[in-house]
Amino acid sequence: MSGDVSSLATPLWIMAGLSILEALLIIAMGIGGYLVYSRVMTLVADLEARQIAPIREKVDAILVDVKTVTSRVAHQTERVDHAVTGTINRVDETAARVRAGMSDKVSQAAGVVRGVRAVIMSVLHRESHA
């Protein structure tokens, strides 16, 4: 190899041409990537409009129905709870009244039995002294 500059010009021109081709190829790939991206996004938007939107509307309608049913169930549960609580309170009050009434009658019967016993003891005690 000689130190002549003209012998270096040809490889430099080849490298410059290849660099320009590489730059054009990278630009073409960027444009192609953008076109593919825009087509995919258009397809996704179309798919969403045709398929997902109607399904979402149906799901939203079902959720509204579920919320309505849940609200009704909660309201009915509250009503049943109040009814059961009221019934239990009435049963407790009735049991207390029955207990009080029975206690009075048992106390009266016990008093009568004590009185009869006292009379019998008194009679028996008098007979043993006589």
C-alpha positions in Angstrom: 0.0 0.0 0.0 1.3 3.3 -0.9 0.6 6.5 1.0 -1.5 7.9 -1.9 -4.7 9.7 -0.9 -6.5 8.8 -4.1 -6.4 5.1 -3.1 -8.4 5.9 0.0 -11.1 7.8 -1.8 -12.9 4.8 -3.2 -13.3 3.0 0.1 -14.4 6.2 1.7 -17.1 6.7 -0.9 -18.3 3.1 -0.5 -18.5 3.6 3.3 -20.4 6.9 2.9 -22.8 5.3 0.5 -23.4 2.4 2.9 -23.9 4.8 5.7 -26.5 6.7 3.7 -28.2 3.3 2.8 -28.2 2.4 6.5 -29.7 5.7 7.4 -32.4 5.3 4.8 -33.1 1.8 6.0 -33.5 3.0 9.6 -35.8 5.8 8.5 -37.9 3.2 6.4 -38.0 0.9 9.4 -39.2 3.8 11.6 -41.9 4.7 9.1 -42.9 1.1 8.7 -43.1 0.6 12.5 -45.3 3.7 12.8 -47.6 2.4 10.1 -47.9 -1.0 11.8 -48.5 0.7 15.1 -51.3 2.9 13.7 -52.9 -0.1 12.0 -52.8 -2.1 15.2 -54.2 0.8 17.2 -57.0 1.2 14.6 -57.7 -2.5 14.9 -57.8 -2.4 18.7 -60.1 0.6 18.7 -62.4 -1.1 16.2 -62.4 -4.3 18.2 -63.1 -2.4 21.3 -66.0 -0.6 19.7 -67.5 -3.8 18.2 -66.8 -6.4 20.9 -65.9 -4.9 24.2 -68.3 -2.0 24.4 -71.5 -4.2 24.1 -70.1 -6.6 26.6 -69.2 -3.8 29.0 -72.8 -2.4 28.7 -74.2 -5.8 29.5 -71.8 -6.1 32.5 -72.8 -2.7 33.7 -76.5 -3.6 33.5 -75.9 -6.8 35.4 -74.0 -4.8 38.1 -76.9 -2.4 38.4 -79.2 -5.4 38.9 -76.9 -6.9 41.4 -76.7 -3.6 43.4 -80.5 -3.4 43.4 -80.9 -7.0 44.6 -78.2 -6.5 47.2 -80.0 -3.4 48.4 -83.3 -5.2 48.7 -81.7 -8.2 50.5 -80.1 -5.8 52.9 -83.4 -4.1 53.6 -85.3 -7.3 54.0 -82.5 -8.7 56.3 -82.9 -5.6 58.4 -86.6 -6.0 58.6 -86.3 -9.7 59.6 -83.7 -8.7 62.2 -86.1 -6.1 63.7 -89.0 -8.6 63.6 -86.9 -11.4 65.3 -85.6 -8.9 67.9 -89.1 -7.7 68.7 -90.4 -11.3 69.0 -87.5 -12.2 71.3 -88.2 -9.2 73.4 -91.9 -10.1 73.7 -91.1 -13.7 74.6 -88.7 -12.4 77.3 -91.4 -10.1 78.6 -94.0 -12.9 78.6 -91.6 -15.3 80.4 -91.0 -12.6 83.0 -94.7 -12.1 83.5 -95.3 -15.8 83.8 -92.5 -16.2 86.2 -93.8 -13.3 88.3 -97.4 -14.7 88.2 -96.2 -18.2 89.1 -94.0 -16.8 91.9 -97.0 -15.1 93.4 -99.1 -18.2 93.2 -96.3 -20.5 94.5 -95.7 -18.0 97.4 -99.4 -18.1 98.2 -99.5 -21.9 98.1 -96.4 -22.1 100.3 -98.1 -19.7 102.7 -101.2 -21.9 102.8 -99.1 -25.0 103.4 -97.2 -23.3 106.2 -100.4 -22.2 107.7 -101.9 -25.7 107.6 -98.6 -27.1 109.0 -98.7 -24.5 111.8 -102.3 -25.5 112.6 -101.4 -29.2 112.6 -98.3 -28.6 114.8 -100.4 -26.5 117.1 -103.1 -29.1 117.4 -100.5 -31.9 117.9 -98.7 -29.8 120.4 -101.9 -29.2 122.4 -102.8 -32.9 122.4 -99.4 -33.9 123.7 -99.7 -31.4 126.7 -103.2 -32.5 127.6 
